Amino acid sequence: MFVHCNDIKIWRLEKFWEQNVAGRHARQPQPKESYQETLASIEDPPKSIRPSDTTLVSPSQVDEATYRGLYNAESSFTKSEVQHEQYGGQALFIAYLLAINVILSAVNHHSKQPNSWYATEGIEICTYVANRLGVLSFANIATSILFAGRNNILLWITNWSHSTFLLLHRWVAFISLLQACLHSAIYLQIYTSDAGYDYSSESKVPYWYWGIVATLVMALLVPTPILPVRKKLYELFLSGHIMLSLLALTGCYLHIYLRFDHQWGYEVWIYIAFAFWAFDRLMRIVRMVKNGVRKGHITVVDEDYIRLEVPGVFASGQVYLYFPSLTWRFWENHPFSVAAGLLDQDPRLPPQQYTMDLEKAPAQHSQPAVYEPPPTANHRHETGLTFFIRARSGLTALLRHQKQLPVLVESSYGRSVFNTHGFGCLASYPNLVCIVGGVGITAVLPLLAEHVGHKKLYWGVRGPNLVNAISQISGGESVANVDAEIVEGRRLDLRAILESELSLQSNAGSGTAVVVSGPRSMADEARRIVSRLASKNKTAAIGFFEETYGW
């Protein structure tokens, strides 16, 4: 370091010395002297090289080959790890999907002339490319449907999150649409420009216009899932998305069947797509039937949130709830995080004490709120699920007017995003910073209870009633067992929080996991701030995990 690192800032050398001079184990002693103190204590530069299999008891040189090997290993590993955050696995995989589809569309086309089917080499190759694009489009339709399912077997194989596969679902659907449009455009060009083809008669044949129907429906499917549509008209979007998807698959099948019957097997991709869709739906029914029809009990927490309890069901992480008696759309369901898996048979507070009189509500707090959870002794519990739901528009808004109603529970889908990215992965960070907005606390309660390192919670809430309600549930006491700052009536200052926490942990030389659970806008802002701070300190071990509850 003294010979080769003269251009490196002292604080970076000191940090490297503190973290690495004693070794690279997760738990190791701190050096007794700093780097500069060690240099100052050496009166004469060492001239000998001590063998690596002996104990280092005095200063020793390091031969150039050993230094170069260690430097290359350290620098290449650090660069690789930093690039994980800079580019992201999702972006790389999407780039791979785009590239592989372009390559597969273009390779291995050969012309043989003279040819009784194609008058020129150009028409022959264009036809082959158009057919290849059509087959790839069918294959991507099946893949897109596989990625969309919440019982997708790839979730278990890859351990990726469902949100990642939904992102891939949208991109693969876009690739499929692009290939279908190119397939149609090439054939249209061939039939309108070559004298050997009769476009006017061919365009009236059923297989042709069913192909047009399938392509147009796919063109409607791809842009409609944009966030504003899903957020404002989620139930309408979901029903319409399913119906349009079935129409597109039907159009694709008829396009092949009416042209080739079953001669070439192109329709097999459509069978596979239907099989993926049917398997996902069947597994949803199985997960739902095993829990049976349950009775849900609803308590109004405040003007924004309600509490739903479903006795007799065990689940963890995320579940999907159906309320068949609430509307005529009995098939509608929504995902919710399980706040607790046990119900108190001796409620600590009657339901009316959760409710706040809005006319007598106190002014918004501008200082952190702290609460003490009630004692848990001498309370009996039974198996059951507790959910805290923000009553938005649509189905969730109807719930606040109910006291009891039948509920179907489709469970379980693990510990939500924190299971797919791994409690094991988070456990590798000795420090945990949780930034939570509102009802997002339900997703991080298991994490706060199980993480064994230093934990800090920042929780922004609209009012005290949600905090009090959380303290009443089994597991809610974990909030009181961590270093928590609960802010009422105002937004969290994410920049100040993250700069303070990450600078503290960076100075301590330990890794930090930042977990964000809340609205999408809050997660996006936190991600930008963490990325900026990580780019300034490329050697810092910072992990970012998010759980958003936007549509």
CORFEN-V886104 format. One record per residue. RES is the residue in three letters. SS is DSSP state (h for helix, s for strand, l for the rest). D_FIRST is the distance of its C-alpha to the first C-alpha in Angstrom with 1 decimal. Layout:
# CORFEN-V886104
((RES:SS:D_FIRST) (RES:SS:D_FIRST))
This chain:
# CORFEN-V886104
((MET:l:0.0) (PHE:l:3.8) (VAL:l:5.5) (HIS:l:5.3) (CYS:l:5.1) (ASN:l:7.8) (ASP:l:10.3) (ILE:l:9.4) (LYS:l:11.6) (ILE:h:10.9) (TRP:h:13.1) (ARG:h:11.3) (LEU:h:8.0) (GLU:h:10.7) (LYS:h:12.6) (PHE:h:10.1) (TRP:h:9.5) (GLU:h:13.3) (GLN:h:14.3) (ASN:h:12.3) (VAL:l:11.1) (ALA:l:14.9) (GLY:l:15.6) (ARG:l:17.1) (HIS:l:20.7) (ALA:l:22.9) (ARG:l:23.6) (GLN:l:21.1) (PRO:l:20.6) (GLN:l:18.6) (PRO:l:16.0) (LYS:l:18.0) (GLU:l:15.5) (SER:l:13.3) (TYR:h:9.6) (GLN:h:11.3) (GLU:h:14.0) (THR:h:12.0) (LEU:h:10.5) (ALA:h:14.1) (SER:h:15.6) (ILE:l:14.2) (GLU:l:16.9) (ASP:l:16.2) (PRO:l:13.1) (PRO:l:13.7) (LYS:l:15.4) (SER:l:16.5) (ILE:l:15.3) (ARG:l:16.9) (PRO:l:18.8) (SER:l:17.7) (ASP:l:21.2) (THR:l:21.0) (THR:l:20.1) (LEU:l:17.0) (VAL:l:18.6) (SER:l:16.6) (PRO:l:13.2) (SER:l:12.5) (GLN:l:10.7) (VAL:l:10.0) (ASP:l:12.2) (GLU:h:11.6) (ALA:h:14.1) (THR:h:12.7) (TYR:h:9.2) (ARG:h:11.3) (GLY:h:13.6) (LEU:h:11.4) (TYR:h:9.9) (ASN:h:13.6) (ALA:h:15.0) (GLU:h:13.0) (SER:h:13.5) (SER:h:17.1) (PHE:h:18.1) (THR:h:17.1) (LYS:h:18.9) (SER:h:21.8) (GLU:h:22.2) (VAL:h:22.1) (GLN:h:24.7) (HIS:h:27.0) (GLU:h:27.5) (GLN:h:27.7) (TYR:h:30.4) (GLY:l:31.9) (GLY:h:33.7) (GLN:h:37.1) (ALA:h:36.6) (LEU:h:35.3) (PHE:h:38.3) (ILE:h:40.7) (ALA:h:39.4) (TYR:h:39.9) (LEU:h:43.5) (LEU:h:44.3) (ALA:h:43.0) (ILE:h:44.7) (ASN:h:47.9) (VAL:h:47.9) (ILE:h:47.2) (LEU:h:49.8) (SER:h:52.3) (ALA:h:52.0) (VAL:l:51.5) (ASN:l:54.1) (HIS:l:57.2) (HIS:l:59.6) (SER:l:62.9) (LYS:l:66.1) (GLN:l:68.9) (PRO:l:71.8) (ASN:l:71.7) (SER:l:74.6) (TRP:l:72.6) (TYR:l:70.6) (ALA:l:72.2) (THR:l:69.0) (GLU:h:65.5) (GLY:h:64.1) (ILE:h:66.1) (GLU:h:65.3) (ILE:h:61.5) (CYS:h:61.7) (THR:h:63.8) (TYR:h:61.3) (VAL:h:58.4) (ALA:h:60.5) (ASN:h:61.4) (ARG:h:57.7) (LEU:h:56.8) (GLY:h:59.6) (VAL:h:58.5) (LEU:h:54.9) (SER:h:56.1) (PHE:h:58.1) (ALA:h:55.1) (ASN:h:53.0) (ILE:h:55.8) (ALA:h:55.7) (THR:h:51.9) (SER:h:52.1) (ILE:h:54.7) (LEU:h:52.6) (PHE:h:49.6) (ALA:h:51.8) (GLY:l:53.1) (ARG:l:51.8) (ASN:l:52.8) (ASN:l:50.8) (ILE:h:49.7) (LEU:h:46.4) (LEU:h:45.5) (TRP:h:45.4) (ILE:h:43.9) (THR:h:40.9) (ASN:l:40.6) (TRP:l:40.3) (SER:l:42.1) (HIS:h:45.6) (SER:h:44.5) (THR:h:42.2) (PHE:h:45.2) (LEU:h:47.4) (LEU:h:45.1) (LEU:h:45.2) (HIS:h:49.0) (ARG:h:49.4) (TRP:h:47.3) (VAL:h:49.1) (ALA:h:52.4) (PHE:h:51.5) (ILE:h:50.7) (SER:h:54.0) (LEU:h:55.9) (LEU:h:54.4) (GLN:h:55.4) (ALA:h:58.9) (CYS:h:59.4) (LEU:h:58.3) (HIS:h:60.6) (SER:h:63.5) (ALA:h:62.8) (ILE:h:62.8) (TYR:h:66.0) (LEU:h:67.6) (GLN:h:66.7) (ILE:h:68.2) (TYR:h:71.4) (THR:h:72.1) (SER:h:71.3) (ASP:l:72.7) (ALA:l:76.5) (GLY:l:76.4) (TYR:l:75.4) (ASP:l:77.7) (TYR:h:75.5) (SER:h:78.5) (SER:h:79.8) (GLU:h:76.4) (SER:l:75.2) (LYS:l:78.1) (VAL:l:77.3) (PRO:h:76.1) (TYR:h:72.8) (TRP:h:71.8) (TYR:h:72.3) (TRP:h:70.7) (GLY:h:67.6) (ILE:h:67.9) (VAL:h:68.3) (ALA:h:65.2) (THR:h:63.0) (LEU:h:64.3) (VAL:h:63.8) (MET:h:60.2) (ALA:h:59.8) (LEU:h:61.0) (LEU:h:58.8) (VAL:h:55.4) (PRO:h:55.4) (THR:h:57.3) (PRO:l:54.5) (ILE:l:52.8) (LEU:h:51.7) (PRO:h:54.6) (VAL:h:57.2) (ARG:h:55.7) (LYS:h:55.3) (LYS:h:58.8) (LEU:l:60.9) (TYR:h:58.9) (GLU:h:62.0) (LEU:h:63.7) (PHE:h:60.6) (LEU:h:60.1) (SER:h:63.8) (GLY:h:64.0) (HIS:h:60.8) (ILE:h:62.2) (MET:h:65.6) (LEU:h:64.2) (SER:h:61.9) (LEU:h:65.0) (LEU:h:66.9) (ALA:h:64.1) (LEU:h:64.0) (THR:h:67.8) (GLY:h:67.9) (CYS:h:65.4) (TYR:h:67.4) (LEU:h:70.7) (HIS:h:69.2) (ILE:h:68.6) (TYR:h:71.6) (LEU:h:74.1) (ARG:h:72.8) (PHE:h:72.0) (ASP:l:73.4) (HIS:l:71.2) (GLN:l:71.0) (TRP:l:67.3) (GLY:l:65.6) (TYR:l:63.8) (GLU:l:65.1) (VAL:h:63.0) (TRP:h:60.0) (ILE:h:62.3) (TYR:h:63.3) (ILE:h:59.7) (ALA:h:59.1) (PHE:h:62.1) (ALA:h:60.9) (PHE:h:57.5) (TRP:h:59.3) (ALA:h:61.9) (PHE:h:59.4) (ASP:h:57.5) (ARG:h:60.8) (LEU:h:62.1) (MET:h:59.0) (ARG:h:59.4) (ILE:h:63.0) (VAL:h:62.0) (ARG:h:59.4) (MET:h:62.0) (VAL:h:65.0) (LYS:l:63.3) (ASN:l:63.1) (GLY:l:66.6) (VAL:s:68.1) (ARG:s:66.9) (LYS:s:68.1) (GLY:s:65.7) (HIS:s:66.1) (ILE:s:64.9) (THR:s:64.3) (VAL:s:63.6) (VAL:l:60.6) (ASP:l:60.9) (GLU:l:61.7) (ASP:l:58.6) (TYR:s:58.0) (ILE:s:60.2) (ARG:s:59.6) (LEU:s:60.8) (GLU:s:61.4) (VAL:s:62.3) (PRO:s:63.5) (GLY:l:63.5) (VAL:l:60.5) (PHE:l:57.1) (ALA:l:54.1) (SER:l:50.5) (GLY:l:48.3) (GLN:s:50.2) (VAL:s:53.9) (TYR:s:56.5) (LEU:s:59.6) (TYR:s:63.1) (PHE:l:65.9) (PRO:l:68.9) (SER:l:71.5) (LEU:l:69.8) (THR:l:70.6) (TRP:l:72.4) (ARG:l:69.0) (PHE:l:68.6) (TRP:l:65.8) (GLU:l:63.3) (ASN:s:60.3) (HIS:s:57.1) (PRO:s:53.8) (PHE:s:53.1) (SER:s:50.4) (VAL:l:51.9) (ALA:l:51.4) (ALA:s:52.9) (GLY:s:54.4) (LEU:s:56.9) (LEU:s:59.8) (ASP:s:61.1) (GLN:l:64.7) (ASP:l:65.2) (PRO:l:63.8) (ARG:l:62.4) (LEU:l:63.6) (PRO:l:66.6) (PRO:h:65.8) (GLN:h:67.4) (GLN:h:64.9) (TYR:h:62.1) (THR:l:64.0) (MET:l:63.5) (ASP:l:66.4) (LEU:h:65.1) (GLU:h:67.6) (LYS:h:66.3) (ALA:l:62.6) (PRO:l:60.4) (ALA:l:58.4) (GLN:l:55.0) (HIS:l:52.3) (SER:l:49.4) (GLN:l:47.7) (PRO:s:46.0) (ALA:s:48.7) (VAL:l:48.4) (TYR:l:50.9) (GLU:l:51.8) (PRO:l:52.9) (PRO:l:56.3) (PRO:l:56.5) (THR:l:56.6) (ALA:l:58.6) (ASN:l:62.1) (HIS:l:61.7) (ARG:l:62.7) (HIS:s:60.9) (GLU:s:61.9) (THR:s:60.1) (GLY:s:59.8) (LEU:s:57.5) (THR:s:56.8) (PHE:s:55.8) (PHE:s:55.3) (ILE:s:56.3) (ARG:s:56.2) (ALA:l:59.7) (ARG:l:59.2) (SER:l:61.9) (GLY:l:63.5) (LEU:h:63.7) (THR:h:61.5) (ALA:h:63.7) (LEU:h:66.7) (LEU:h:65.3) (ARG:l:65.5) (HIS:l:69.3) (GLN:l:69.5) (LYS:l:69.7) (GLN:s:70.0) (LEU:s:69.7) (PRO:s:69.1) (VAL:s:65.5) (LEU:s:64.1) (VAL:s:60.5) (GLU:s:58.5) (SER:l:55.7) (SER:l:52.9) (TYR:l:50.0) (GLY:l:47.2) (ARG:l:45.0) (SER:h:44.9) (VAL:h:41.6) (PHE:h:39.6) (ASN:h:41.0) (THR:h:40.3) (HIS:l:36.7) (GLY:l:36.7) (PHE:h:36.7) (GLY:h:34.4) (CYS:h:31.9) (LEU:h:32.4) (ALA:h:32.0) (SER:l:28.4) (TYR:l:27.8) (PRO:l:28.1) (ASN:s:29.3) (LEU:s:32.3) (VAL:s:33.7) (CYS:s:37.2) (ILE:s:38.9) (VAL:s:42.6) (GLY:s:45.6) (GLY:h:49.0) (VAL:h:50.2) (GLY:h:46.7) (ILE:h:46.3) (THR:h:48.2) (ALA:h:45.5) (VAL:h:42.8) (LEU:h:44.9) (PRO:h:44.1) (LEU:h:40.4) (LEU:h:40.5) (ALA:h:42.5) (GLU:h:40.3) (HIS:l:36.7) (VAL:l:35.4) (GLY:l:32.4) (HIS:s:32.5) (LYS:s:35.1) (LYS:s:36.1) (LEU:s:39.1) (TYR:s:40.3) (TRP:s:43.8) (GLY:s:46.0) (VAL:s:49.7) (ARG:l:52.8) (GLY:l:54.6) (PRO:h:54.8) (ASN:h:57.1) (LEU:h:54.5) (VAL:h:52.3) (ASN:h:55.3) (ALA:h:56.3) (ILE:h:52.9) (SER:h:53.2) (GLN:l:56.4) (ILE:l:55.1) (SER:l:53.7) (GLY:l:49.9) (GLY:h:50.1) (GLU:h:49.1) (SER:h:45.5) (VAL:h:45.2) (ALA:l:46.0) (ASN:l:43.5) (VAL:l:40.4) (ASP:s:39.1) (ALA:s:41.3) (GLU:s:42.2) (ILE:s:45.5) (VAL:s:46.5) (GLU:s:50.1) (GLY:l:51.7) (ARG:l:48.8) (ARG:l:45.8) (LEU:l:42.4) (ASP:l:39.9) (LEU:h:37.4) (ARG:h:35.0) (ALA:h:34.9) (ILE:h:34.7) (LEU:h:31.8) (GLU:h:29.7) (SER:h:30.3) (GLU:h:29.8) (LEU:h:26.7) (SER:h:25.0) (LEU:h:25.8) (GLN:h:24.6) (SER:h:21.4) (ASN:h:20.7) (ALA:h:21.6) (GLY:l:19.0) (SER:l:21.9) (GLY:l:23.7) (THR:s:27.0) (ALA:s:30.0) (VAL:s:32.3) (VAL:s:35.9) (VAL:s:38.5) (SER:s:42.2) (GLY:s:44.8) (PRO:l:46.2) (ARG:h:44.6) (SER:h:44.1) (MET:h:42.1) (ALA:h:39.9) (ASP:h:39.4) (GLU:h:38.4) (ALA:h:36.0) (ARG:h:34.4) (ARG:h:33.9) (ILE:h:32.3) (VAL:h:29.9) (SER:h:28.9) (ARG:h:28.3) (LEU:h:26.2) (ALA:h:24.2) (SER:h:23.6) (LYS:h:22.1) (ASN:l:19.6) (LYS:l:18.9) (THR:l:16.7) (ALA:l:19.7) (ALA:l:21.9) (ILE:s:25.3) (GLY:s:28.4) (PHE:s:31.7) (PHE:s:35.1) (GLU:s:38.4) (GLU:s:42.1) (THR:s:44.4) (TYR:l:48.2) (GLY:l:49.3) (TRP:l:51.8))
